[in-house]
Structure formats: structure tokens, C-alpha cells
Amino acid sequence: MTDDKQEKDGVWKRDEVESPCVSICVIQPESRLCVGCLRTIDEIGAWSRMTPEARRAVMAELPEREGTLTKRRGGRAARLKQRASGGRS
């Protein structure tokens, strides 16, 4: 793509592996994975400096990581409900 074409399009695009970020940035304490994109904190922090090959390797691992996240049990609302019922669920 020529510089003129890039200027006319108004967008400069690079040939890179896109980030898997879905803007749900919460790190699950047990697995230390982001519940949104399934990357580790280190992978998220290093993403912009990773080579395309390293990014592809992370992307290939993400489907396997989904099963490592534990389901939430209801958080604070569930604890309050449990206390109100005398400790029984």
C-alpha cells in the first residue's frame, strides 16, 4: 500500500495478530487468568512487544484455558442470602 493510499483511507493498518481482549478485564484469583480474554497478566502486559509468532502461540493456547476458570458461586449476594437462611443453601 502506498503512502498516498494510506492517507486517503485515513487509517494505517499493520499486519499483526489482533488482541483477544473483549474489554472484560477481570483477573480470576485462582487461575490468574483474565476472565475476558483468558490471557495471563504477563501476556497482557507484554502483548504489544510480542512477536507475531509469540502472539499466535498465546492465541492457540486460549481455547484450552477456558476450562481452567471456576464458576462463581454468586459473590456477596449469595453469601448474604446464605446467612439470612441460617447457613443453608
Long-range contacts (C-beta under 8 A, 24 or more apart in sequence): 16-52, 16-55, 17-52, 17-55, 17-56, 17-59, 19-47, 20-59, 20-62, 28-69, 28-70, 30-70, 31-65, 31-68, 31-69, 31-70, 33-65, 33-68, 33-69, 35-69, 37-62, 38-62, 38-65, 38-66, 38-69
